[in-house]
Amino acid sequence: MAAELTVPQLSAKHRPTLDQALATIRSRAYWSPHPEHPKAYGETAPADGLAAFEALRGTRLDLGQPGTDGWTGAETSPYGVELGVEYPHVDPEVLLPAMRAGMGAWRDAGPEVRALVCIEILARISARTHEFAHAVMHTSGQAFMMAFQAGGPHAQDRGLEAVAYAYEEQTRVPGQADWSKPQGKKDPLELGKTFTAVPRGISLMIGCNTFPTWNGYPGIFASLATGNPVLVKPHPRAVLPLALTVQVAREVLGDAGFDPNLVALAVERPGEGIAKELAVRPEIKVIDYTGSTEFGDWLEVNARQAQVYTEKAGVNTVVLDSTDNYKGMLSNLAFSLSLYSGQMCTTPQNLLIPRDGIETDAGHKSYDEVVSDLAGAVGGLLGDDARANALLGALVNPDVKARLEAAAGLGEVALASREVTHPDFPGAVVRTPVMVKLDSAKPDDSAPYLSECFGPVSFAVAVDSTAGALELLRRTVREKGAMTVGAYTTSADTERAIEEVCLEESAQLSLNLTGGVYVNQTAAFSDFHGSGGNPAANAALCDGAFVSNRFRVVEVRRQG
């Protein structure tokens, strides 16, 4: 296969980016090669991106994959727009052998070339960020600016971060070594040794509905950069962003002289449920999954032939002990509870507030006052419909709407949800958050705050004391998991106690956030998304452990 992209070209173009990514995962400083602002992509980029997205609607996206035995696609935007895109339905008996055929050349290319090819894929995706933003918006329900940033540059950053970790882990061992062991008066024992990072096999990425690219790119690029072919199985409601990703990846692989079938797409027919069938096939050696705890647990138990990485449900908690910036705390929490209608795995759910209230720079605030003021902050933030639409987006599916409506019956409603009309998309289902007051006096296993209620639902839980809050925090993290923990305190002793709980239970902690950084946001190259140490996820995005078990080092010894 003739390469249009040569290794020297790739190196000249992308080696500086790889070097900077490697430096940044060590320094944990801020850095991003992918611009966050829409205007950074050129004057015509917004119109061009929208036109490219509109041109996709009602078309058949032919990827040229082997084993295509039909066409499928049933996506409807949460904004009420029919996408009408058809995707290839594949026969795994044909596709999987074709994916394996290119593994040898991809393995032999080595870690650096694989990394550079992956960065070229990300660069071409970045050039189409406006198009991808519309695809993410109309499959996830995110508002446009969030879809642009989280589905575009932030997702691309996470993919690049995975490439950097993959390169670093694969190059810890030298490619070759001369070994000489002295034998006294005898000649030394001498061997020549080579060490090759070899892939495990085909990697299956099972996508999610809410963040198809942000959650999908780490697994896709960690596996590809470590030499594994990647089969992308999108969520049936969020196919388009990942289908476009596969399209770009196949194009770049071909241009670089590799088999395009190293990356392929598997889309299911309505109700087909192919993830279970694919997950247990012997060819599948790595699985990445984001979604429900139930299916994540099933994968961990049943896909025994594969290395399985899961991000599942959790109960995210904020402990309110005291604050020296009451207004800032309320504003920060209001934004965190509202962003993308709470449809983030990092959105806080349980707000643990001492029954006797908290000390603040605005004086002592009772439990009822804190809850009322927070409800007022959310209401004020979302009082204007234009701002509400920009922050909330649309409810991603009917299940979220059902949970939102049911939550009002779980206790005293401190903040009622209201319907918001979207001026551009009258079919969009947009709702403001609901906040329910609950009491932890008798925390039996059926208490609503002991389970995840995914969506724009929060529980203001009255606790006996901050010590009681920490006990409940520990229980929920240990039993249910948590992607994030937040806390507000002016006490050094309390801060240490909260930190100790999070260290012992492996939960990522944010303290006293009152400005423009929020507990449900994480930055690639610096923040770890999840820890892999509690039931919410068995891996972190990204660290060395996320990539190191996707390959093995095979040694060949030769007598000199």
C-alpha positions as CSV (number, residue, x, y, z in Angstrom):
1,M,0.0,0.0,0.0
2,A,1.6,3.3,-1.1
3,A,1.8,5.9,1.6
4,E,0.8,9.5,0.8
5,L,2.0,10.4,4.3
6,T,5.6,9.4,5.0
7,V,7.2,9.0,8.4
8,P,9.4,12.1,7.9
9,Q,6.4,14.1,7.0
10,L,4.5,12.9,10.1
11,S,7.4,13.4,12.3
12,A,8.0,17.0,11.1
13,K,4.4,17.8,11.5
14,H,3.5,16.1,14.8
15,R,6.6,15.2,16.8
16,P,6.6,18.6,18.6
17,T,3.0,18.0,19.6
18,L,3.9,14.5,21.0
19,D,6.9,15.9,22.9
20,Q,4.7,18.7,24.4
21,A,2.0,16.2,25.4
22,L,4.7,14.0,27.0
23,A,6.0,16.9,29.0
24,T,2.6,18.0,30.1
25,I,1.5,14.6,31.5
26,R,4.6,14.9,33.7
27,S,4.1,18.5,34.7
28,R,0.3,18.4,35.0
29,A,0.3,22.0,33.8
30,Y,-2.4,23.5,31.5
31,W,-1.9,22.9,27.8
32,S,-4.1,22.3,24.8
33,P,-3.2,22.3,21.1
34,H,-6.9,22.4,20.2
35,P,-8.6,25.8,20.4
36,E,-11.7,26.2,22.5
37,H,-13.1,29.2,20.8
38,P,-15.2,28.7,17.6
39,K,-13.6,31.7,15.9
40,A,-10.2,30.2,16.1
41,Y,-11.1,27.8,13.2
42,G,-11.5,30.5,10.6
43,E,-14.1,33.0,9.5
44,T,-16.1,30.6,7.4
45,A,-15.7,27.6,9.8
46,P,-19.0,28.0,11.6
47,A,-21.0,28.1,8.4
48,D,-18.9,25.4,6.7
49,G,-19.3,23.1,9.7
50,L,-23.1,23.6,9.8
51,A,-23.3,23.0,6.1
52,A,-21.2,19.8,6.3
53,F,-23.5,18.5,9.1
54,E,-26.7,19.3,7.2
55,A,-25.2,17.6,4.1
56,L,-24.9,14.4,6.1
57,R,-28.6,14.3,7.1
58,G,-30.6,11.8,5.1
59,T,-27.5,10.2,3.5
60,R,-25.8,6.8,3.7
61,L,-22.3,6.9,5.3
62,D,-20.4,4.3,3.4
63,L,-17.1,3.5,5.1
64,G,-16.0,0.9,2.6
65,Q,-15.8,-1.7,5.4
66,P,-15.6,-5.5,4.6
67,G,-18.5,-7.5,5.8
68,T,-21.2,-4.9,5.3
69,D,-24.5,-6.9,5.1
70,G,-27.0,-4.1,5.2
71,W,-27.7,-0.6,6.4
72,T,-29.2,0.8,9.6
73,G,-29.7,4.0,11.5
74,A,-32.5,5.4,13.7
75,E,-31.1,8.5,15.3
76,T,-33.4,11.3,16.3
77,S,-31.9,14.4,17.8
78,P,-32.9,15.3,21.4
79,Y,-33.8,18.7,19.8
80,G,-36.5,17.0,17.8
81,V,-34.6,16.8,14.5
82,E,-34.5,13.6,12.4
83,L,-31.0,12.8,11.3
84,G,-31.8,10.1,8.8
85,V,-28.2,8.9,8.5
86,E,-27.7,5.3,7.5
87,Y,-24.6,3.3,8.6
88,P,-23.1,0.0,7.6
89,H,-24.3,-3.0,9.5
90,V,-21.5,-5.6,9.6
91,D,-21.1,-9.3,9.7
92,P,-18.4,-9.9,12.4
93,E,-17.4,-13.2,10.8
94,V,-16.1,-11.2,7.9
95,L,-15.1,-7.9,9.5
96,L,-13.0,-9.2,12.5
97,P,-10.6,-11.3,10.4
98,A,-10.2,-8.3,8.1
99,M,-9.3,-6.1,11.1
100,R,-6.7,-8.6,12.2
101,A,-5.0,-8.7,8.8
102,G,-3.3,-5.3,9.2
103,M,-2.1,-5.9,12.8
104,G,1.4,-7.1,11.8
105,A,2.4,-4.1,9.9
106,W,0.8,-1.8,12.5
107,R,2.7,-3.6,15.3
108,D,6.0,-3.4,13.3
109,A,5.6,0.3,12.7
110,G,6.5,0.9,16.4
111,P,5.2,3.2,19.1
112,E,6.4,6.5,17.6
113,V,4.9,6.0,14.1
114,R,1.7,4.8,15.7
115,A,1.6,7.8,17.9
116,L,2.2,10.2,15.0
117,V,-0.5,8.6,12.9
118,C,-2.9,8.9,15.8
119,I,-2.1,12.6,16.2
120,E,-2.7,13.1,12.4
121,I,-6.2,11.5,12.9
122,L,-6.8,14.0,15.8
123,A,-5.6,16.9,13.7
124,R,-8.0,16.1,10.9
125,I,-10.8,15.7,13.3
126,S,-9.8,19.1,14.9
127,A,-10.1,20.7,11.5
128,R,-13.7,19.6,11.3
129,T,-14.6,20.6,14.9
130,H,-17.6,22.7,13.9
131,E,-19.1,19.8,11.9
132,F,-18.4,17.4,14.9
133,A,-20.0,19.9,17.3
134,H,-23.3,19.7,15.5
135,A,-23.1,15.9,15.4
136,V,-22.5,15.8,19.1
137,M,-25.2,18.4,19.8
138,H,-27.8,16.5,17.9
139,T,-27.0,13.1,19.4
140,S,-26.3,14.0,23.0
141,G,-28.6,17.0,23.6
142,Q,-25.7,19.2,24.7
143,A,-26.1,22.9,24.0
144,F,-24.0,24.0,21.0
145,M,-21.1,25.6,22.9
146,M,-20.7,22.6,25.2
147,A,-20.9,20.2,22.3
148,F,-18.3,22.3,20.5
149,Q,-15.9,22.4,23.5
150,A,-16.5,19.0,25.2
151,G,-17.2,17.1,22.0
152,G,-14.4,18.9,20.1
153,P,-11.2,20.2,21.6
154,H,-11.7,18.7,25.1
155,A,-12.3,15.2,23.6
156,Q,-9.4,15.6,21.2
157,D,-7.2,16.6,24.2
158,R,-8.2,13.4,26.0
159,G,-7.4,11.4,22.9
160,L,-4.0,13.0,22.6
161,E,-3.4,12.4,26.3
162,A,-4.1,8.7,25.8
163,V,-1.6,8.7,22.9
164,A,1.1,10.3,25.1
165,Y,0.6,7.7,27.9
166,A,0.6,4.9,25.4
167,Y,3.9,6.1,23.9
168,E,5.5,6.6,27.3
169,E,4.5,3.2,28.6
170,Q,5.7,1.4,25.4
171,T,9.1,3.1,25.4
172,R,10.0,2.4,29.0
173,V,11.8,-0.7,27.7
174,P,14.5,-0.2,25.0
175,G,14.0,-1.8,21.7
176,Q,17.2,-3.7,21.9
177,A,20.0,-4.5,24.3
178,D,23.4,-6.3,24.3
179,W,23.7,-8.5,27.3
180,S,27.1,-9.8,28.6
181,K,27.5,-11.7,31.8
182,P,31.1,-12.2,33.0
183,Q,32.3,-15.8,33.7
184,G,35.6,-15.2,35.4
185,K,38.4,-16.8,33.3
186,K,35.9,-18.1,30.8
187,D,34.5,-16.0,27.9
188,P,31.4,-14.0,29.0
189,L,27.9,-15.2,28.2
190,E,26.6,-12.9,25.5
191,L,23.2,-12.4,24.0
192,G,21.5,-9.9,21.8
193,K,18.0,-9.1,22.9
194,T,15.1,-7.3,21.2
195,F,12.0,-6.1,23.0
196,T,8.8,-5.5,21.0
197,A,5.5,-4.0,22.3
198,V,2.9,-6.3,20.9
199,P,-0.9,-5.7,20.9
200,R,-3.4,-7.9,22.6
201,G,-5.8,-8.1,19.7
202,I,-9.0,-6.3,18.6
203,S,-10.2,-3.6,20.9
204,L,-14.0,-3.0,21.3
205,M,-15.1,0.5,22.3
206,I,-18.7,0.6,23.4
207,G,-19.8,4.2,23.2
208,C,-22.2,6.2,25.4
209,N,-25.1,8.5,24.6
210,T,-24.1,11.6,26.5
211,F,-20.4,12.1,25.6
212,P,-19.7,10.0,22.5
213,T,-16.3,11.6,21.7
214,W,-15.1,12.7,25.1
215,N,-15.7,9.3,26.7
216,G,-14.8,7.4,23.5
217,Y,-11.6,8.9,22.4
218,P,-9.4,7.8,25.4
219,G,-10.1,4.1,24.7
220,I,-10.0,4.4,20.9
221,F,-6.6,6.2,20.9
222,A,-5.0,4.2,23.8
223,S,-5.8,1.0,21.9
224,L,-4.8,2.2,18.5
225,A,-1.5,3.7,19.7
226,T,-0.6,0.4,21.4
227,G,-1.1,-1.5,18.2
228,N,-4.6,-2.9,18.6
229,P,-7.3,-2.6,15.9
230,V,-10.3,-0.8,17.2
231,L,-13.9,-1.7,16.6
232,V,-16.2,1.2,17.5
233,K,-19.7,0.2,18.7
234,P,-21.6,3.5,19.3
235,H,-24.6,3.9,21.4
236,P,-27.6,3.6,19.0
237,R,-28.7,7.1,19.9
238,A,-25.3,8.7,19.3
239,V,-23.7,7.1,16.3
240,L,-22.8,10.0,14.0
241,P,-19.9,11.6,16.0
242,L,-18.1,8.2,16.3
243,A,-19.0,7.2,12.7
244,L,-17.3,10.4,11.5
245,T,-14.3,9.6,13.8
246,V,-14.0,6.1,12.2
247,Q,-14.2,7.7,8.7
248,V,-11.3,10.0,9.5
249,A,-9.2,7.3,11.1
250,R,-9.7,5.0,8.1
251,E,-8.7,7.8,5.7
252,V,-5.5,8.6,7.7
253,L,-4.5,5.0,8.1
254,G,-4.8,4.5,4.3
255,D,-2.9,7.7,3.6
256,A,-0.1,6.5,5.9
257,G,0.2,3.2,4.1
258,F,-1.6,1.0,6.7
259,D,-4.7,-1.1,6.5
260,P,-7.8,1.2,7.0
261,N,-9.6,-1.8,8.5
262,L,-7.5,-1.3,11.7
263,V,-10.5,0.9,12.7
264,A,-14.1,-0.1,11.9
265,L,-17.6,0.7,12.9
266,A,-20.3,-1.7,14.2
267,V,-23.8,-0.2,14.3
268,E,-26.7,-2.2,15.6
269,R,-30.2,-2.5,14.2
270,P,-32.9,-1.3,16.6
271,G,-33.2,-3.6,19.6
272,E,-30.4,-5.9,18.3
273,G,-28.1,-5.5,21.2
274,I,-24.8,-6.6,19.6
275,A,-22.5,-5.3,22.4
276,K,-23.0,-8.5,24.4
277,E,-22.3,-10.7,21.4
278,L,-19.2,-8.8,20.4
279,A,-17.8,-8.5,23.9
280,V,-17.4,-12.3,24.4
281,R,-15.9,-13.1,21.0
282,P,-12.4,-14.6,21.3
283,E,-11.0,-12.0,18.9
284,I,-11.9,-9.2,21.3
285,K,-9.0,-8.7,23.7
286,V,-9.7,-5.1,25.1
287,I,-13.0,-3.5,25.9
288,D,-13.7,0.1,26.8
289,Y,-17.2,0.9,28.1
290,T,-19.0,3.9,29.6
291,G,-22.6,3.4,30.8
292,S,-24.8,1.7,33.3
293,T,-23.4,-0.2,36.2
294,E,-25.5,-3.2,35.3
295,F,-23.9,-3.7,31.9
296,G,-20.5,-2.7,33.1
297,D,-20.6,-5.3,35.8
298,W,-21.8,-7.9,33.2
299,L,-18.8,-7.1,31.0
300,E,-16.3,-7.4,33.9
301,V,-17.7,-10.8,34.8
302,N,-18.4,-12.3,31.4
303,A,-15.8,-10.9,29.0
304,R,-13.1,-12.9,30.6
305,Q,-10.9,-13.1,27.4
306,A,-10.6,-9.3,27.4
307,Q,-9.0,-6.6,29.5
308,V,-12.1,-4.6,30.4
309,Y,-12.1,-0.9,31.3
310,T,-15.4,0.5,32.6
311,E,-16.9,3.8,33.7
312,K,-20.2,3.2,35.4
313,A,-22.6,4.9,37.7
314,G,-21.7,6.7,40.9
315,V,-23.1,8.9,43.7
316,N,-21.3,12.2,43.6
317,T,-21.4,14.2,46.8
318,V,-20.7,17.7,48.1
319,V,-20.0,18.2,51.8
320,L,-21.1,21.7,53.0
321,D,-19.3,22.4,56.4
322,S,-18.5,26.2,56.2
323,T,-17.4,28.8,53.7
324,D,-15.8,32.2,53.6
325,N,-17.4,33.0,50.2
326,Y,-21.1,32.1,50.6
327,K,-22.2,33.9,47.4
328,G,-19.4,32.3,45.4
329,M,-20.2,28.8,46.8
330,L,-23.9,29.1,45.8
331,S,-23.0,30.4,42.4
332,N,-20.5,27.6,41.7
333,L,-22.9,24.9,42.9
334,A,-25.8,26.3,40.9
335,F,-23.7,26.2,37.7
336,S,-22.5,22.6,38.5
337,L,-26.1,21.4,39.1
338,S,-27.4,23.0,35.9
339,L,-24.7,22.3,33.3
340,Y,-26.0,20.0,30.6
341,S,-29.1,19.3,32.8
342,G,-27.0,17.3,35.2
343,Q,-26.4,14.6,32.6
344,M,-22.7,14.3,33.4
345,C,-21.1,11.4,35.3
346,T,-19.4,14.1,37.4
347,T,-22.4,16.2,38.3
348,P,-23.0,16.5,42.1
349,Q,-26.1,14.7,43.4
350,N,-26.0,14.6,47.2
351,L,-25.5,17.9,49.0
352,L,-24.8,17.0,52.6
353,I,-25.7,19.9,54.9
354,P,-25.6,19.8,58.7
355,R,-29.0,20.0,60.3
356,D,-27.9,22.9,62.5
357,G,-26.6,24.8,59.5
358,I,-23.2,26.2,58.5
359,E,-21.0,29.1,59.3
360,T,-20.4,31.6,56.4
361,D,-18.9,35.0,55.7
362,A,-22.6,36.2,55.6
363,G,-23.3,34.8,59.0
364,H,-24.7,31.5,60.3
365,K,-27.0,29.9,57.7
366,S,-29.5,27.3,58.8
367,Y,-30.1,24.1,56.8
368,D,-33.3,25.6,55.4
369,E,-31.6,28.8,54.5
370,V,-28.8,27.1,52.7
371,V,-31.2,25.0,50.7
372,S,-33.5,28.0,49.9
373,D,-30.5,30.2,48.9
374,L,-29.1,27.4,46.6
375,A,-32.5,26.9,45.0
376,G,-32.6,30.7,44.5
377,A,-29.2,30.7,42.9
378,V,-30.2,27.9,40.5
379,G,-33.5,29.7,39.7
380,G,-31.6,33.0,39.1
381,L,-29.1,31.4,36.9
382,L,-31.8,29.8,34.8
383,G,-34.4,32.5,35.0
384,D,-33.7,33.8,31.5
385,D,-34.8,31.2,28.9
386,A,-31.9,32.0,26.5
387,R,-29.3,31.5,29.2
388,A,-31.2,28.4,30.4
389,N,-31.1,26.8,26.9
390,A,-27.4,27.6,26.6
391,L,-26.6,25.9,29.8
392,L,-29.1,23.0,30.0
393,G,-29.2,21.7,26.5
394,A,-31.9,19.0,26.0
395,L,-32.7,15.9,28.0
396,V,-30.8,13.1,26.2
397,N,-33.6,10.5,26.3
398,P,-37.0,9.7,27.9
399,D,-35.5,7.9,30.8
400,V,-33.9,11.1,32.1
401,K,-37.3,12.9,31.9
402,A,-39.0,10.0,33.7
403,R,-36.4,10.2,36.6
404,L,-36.8,13.9,36.8
405,E,-40.5,13.7,37.1
406,A,-40.4,10.9,39.6
407,A,-37.9,12.7,41.9
408,A,-40.5,15.3,42.9
409,G,-42.3,12.5,44.8
410,L,-39.3,11.5,46.9
411,G,-39.5,14.3,49.4
412,E,-40.2,18.0,50.0
413,V,-39.4,19.9,46.8
414,A,-37.0,22.8,47.4
415,L,-36.7,23.7,43.8
416,A,-39.3,22.7,41.3
417,S,-38.4,21.9,37.7
418,R,-39.9,23.9,34.9
419,E,-40.2,23.5,31.2
420,V,-38.1,25.7,29.0
421,T,-39.0,26.4,25.3
422,H,-36.2,26.4,22.8
423,P,-36.6,29.1,20.2
424,D,-34.8,27.2,17.4
425,F,-35.9,23.7,18.2
426,P,-39.5,23.5,19.4
427,G,-39.2,19.7,19.7
428,A,-36.5,19.9,22.3
429,V,-37.2,18.6,25.8
430,V,-35.6,21.2,28.1
431,R,-36.2,21.1,31.9
432,T,-34.6,23.0,34.7
433,P,-33.2,20.9,37.7
434,V,-35.3,19.7,40.6
435,M,-33.9,19.8,44.2
436,V,-35.4,17.6,46.9
437,K,-35.0,17.9,50.7
438,L,-34.2,14.6,52.4
439,D,-33.1,13.5,55.9
440,S,-30.4,11.1,56.7
441,A,-31.7,10.3,60.2
442,K,-32.6,6.7,59.2
443,P,-30.4,5.9,56.1
444,D,-31.7,2.5,55.1
445,D,-30.6,0.9,51.8
446,S,-33.7,2.2,50.0
447,A,-32.9,5.9,50.7
448,P,-32.9,7.8,47.3
449,Y,-29.6,9.4,48.0
450,L,-27.9,6.0,48.2
451,S,-28.3,5.4,44.4
452,E,-27.5,7.4,41.3
453,C,-30.4,9.4,39.9
454,F,-28.8,10.4,36.6
455,G,-30.1,13.7,35.3
456,P,-31.1,17.2,36.7
457,V,-31.9,15.9,40.2
458,S,-30.1,16.8,43.4
459,F,-30.8,15.9,47.0
460,A,-30.2,18.3,49.9
461,V,-29.6,15.8,52.6
462,A,-29.8,17.0,56.2
463,V,-27.1,15.3,58.4
464,D,-26.4,15.4,62.1
465,S,-23.0,17.0,61.7
466,T,-20.0,17.3,59.4
467,A,-18.8,14.1,61.0
468,G,-22.0,12.4,60.0
469,A,-21.6,13.8,56.5
470,L,-18.2,12.2,56.2
471,E,-19.6,8.9,57.4
472,L,-22.3,9.1,54.7
473,L,-19.7,10.2,52.1
474,R,-17.5,7.2,52.9
475,R,-20.5,4.8,52.7
476,T,-21.7,6.1,49.3
477,V,-18.2,6.1,47.7
478,R,-17.4,2.7,49.1
479,E,-20.7,1.0,48.1
480,K,-21.8,3.0,45.1
481,G,-18.7,4.8,43.9
482,A,-18.1,8.4,42.9
483,M,-16.5,10.1,40.0
484,T,-16.2,13.4,42.0
485,V,-16.4,14.7,45.5
486,G,-16.7,18.4,46.5
487,A,-16.4,20.1,49.8
488,Y,-16.6,23.5,51.4
489,T,-14.9,24.2,54.7
490,T,-12.9,26.9,56.5
491,S,-11.5,24.4,59.0
492,A,-8.1,22.9,58.4
493,D,-9.0,19.9,60.5
494,T,-12.2,19.3,58.6
495,E,-10.3,19.7,55.3
496,R,-7.8,17.0,56.4
497,A,-10.6,14.7,57.5
498,I,-12.4,15.0,54.1
499,E,-9.2,14.5,52.2
500,E,-8.5,11.4,54.3
501,V,-11.8,9.9,53.4
502,C,-11.2,10.5,49.7
503,L,-7.7,9.1,49.8
504,E,-8.9,6.0,51.6
505,E,-11.8,5.5,49.2
506,S,-10.0,6.6,46.0
507,A,-12.3,9.5,45.1
508,Q,-11.2,12.7,43.3
509,L,-11.8,15.7,45.5
510,S,-12.4,19.4,44.8
511,L,-12.2,21.8,47.7
512,N,-13.8,25.3,48.1
513,L,-14.5,25.9,44.4
514,T,-16.1,29.4,44.2
515,G,-14.8,30.7,40.8
516,G,-14.8,29.5,37.2
517,V,-13.7,26.0,37.8
518,Y,-16.5,23.5,38.6
519,V,-16.5,20.1,40.3
520,N,-17.9,18.4,37.2
521,Q,-15.2,19.6,34.8
522,T,-11.8,18.0,34.3
523,A,-8.9,19.2,32.2
524,A,-6.9,16.7,30.1
525,F,-3.2,16.3,30.8
526,S,-3.8,17.6,34.4
527,D,-6.9,16.2,36.0
528,F,-7.7,12.5,36.4
529,H,-11.2,11.6,35.4
530,G,-12.2,8.9,37.9
531,S,-9.6,7.0,39.9
532,G,-10.3,3.4,39.1
533,G,-10.3,2.8,42.9
534,N,-14.0,2.8,43.7
535,P,-17.1,1.2,42.1
536,A,-17.8,4.1,39.7
537,A,-15.0,3.1,37.4
538,N,-12.2,0.6,37.3
539,A,-9.9,2.9,35.3
540,A,-8.9,6.5,35.3
541,L,-8.8,8.8,32.2
542,C,-5.9,8.8,31.7
543,D,-3.0,7.3,33.5
544,G,-0.3,4.6,32.9
545,A,-2.6,1.9,34.1
546,F,-5.2,2.8,31.4
547,V,-2.8,2.0,28.6
548,S,-0.1,-0.5,29.9
549,N,-2.3,-3.6,29.8
550,R,-3.3,-3.0,26.2
551,F,0.0,-4.5,25.1
552,R,2.7,-6.9,26.2
553,V,6.5,-6.8,25.7
554,V,7.8,-9.8,23.9
555,E,11.5,-10.5,24.0
556,V,13.7,-12.3,21.5
557,R,17.1,-13.5,22.6
558,R,19.8,-14.3,20.1
559,Q,23.2,-16.0,20.7
560,G,25.8,-13.5,19.7
